[in-house]
Amino acid sequence: MTETPTTAPPLEKVSQDEMLVQFKTRYSNLIEENKALAGKIRENEATALKLQGAIEALEYYNPPEEGTVDNLSDSPPETTTED
C-alpha cells in the first residue's frame, strides 16, 4: 500500500524576539478592544434603562385598552384547545 505524502504549509521561522514583539502587540490590541467593548456595553445598558423607564411611564399614563395585544410581553398569548 502506498501513501501519498501530505503537503503541509511551510513553517514560518520567526525569532523569539520578533515573536515576543508580535505577542505584546496583539495583547495590547486585545486589551484596548476589550476596553472599547466594555464602554459600549455600559452605554447600551444606560440607554436600555432609559428606554425601560420611558416605556413604564408611557404604560402608566396610557394603559393599554382592553383587547389590545401587548407585543412586548415576555409571556406567550394564552391559547385554548377544544377537546
N, C-alpha and C positions, 0 to 999 in steps of 0.2 A: 504494500500500500504506500503510495507516495503522497506526501503532504505538500501543499503549496505554501511557500513562506508568506507570512502576513507582512504587509507593509505598514510599519508603524511610522507615525510622523517623526521627522528628525528631532532629536533632542536639542533644545536651545541651551547653550552653555553661557551662564551668567556668573560673574564673580560674586562672591559673598558680599562684598562692599556694595556693589550695584543692586543686589537683591535686597539688602538692608534698606537702601535708599528708596527702592520701589515700595517695599512693605510699609515704611514710615509714611510715604506719600499717600498710599491707599488708605492707611489707618486714619490719617488726619482728614482725608476727604470724607471718609465714612462718619467720623465724629461730627464734622460740620454739617453733613447731610442729616444726621440724626437730630442735631440742634434745630435745623430748619423745619424738619417734620414735626418735632415736638412743639415748636412755636405755632405751626399751622393747626395742630390738634387743639392747642389751647384756644386759638382764635375760633375754631369751629365749635368748641364747647361753649364759649361765651355767646356766640351767635345762636346756638341751639337753645340756650337758656332764655335768651331774649325772645326768641320765637315762641317758646313754650309759654312764657308769661303773657305774650300778646294773644296767643290762642286762648288761654284760660280767661283772660279779661274779656275777649270778644264773646266767648261762650257764656260767661256770667251775665254780661249786659244784653246779649241777644241769644237767649236759649233756643235750641233747635225746636221747630214746630213739631207737633205730633205727626208721625208718618214720614218725617224727613229721615233719610238714611245718613248715618254718620260714617263716612268712608275712612275716617282716621282712627276709628275704634280698633283696638287690638283683638277684640273677641269677634269670632265669625258670626254671621247672622244665624238666628235660630231657624231650623228647618223642621217641619213636621212631616212625618211619614204616615201614610194611611195603611193600615193592616187589613 
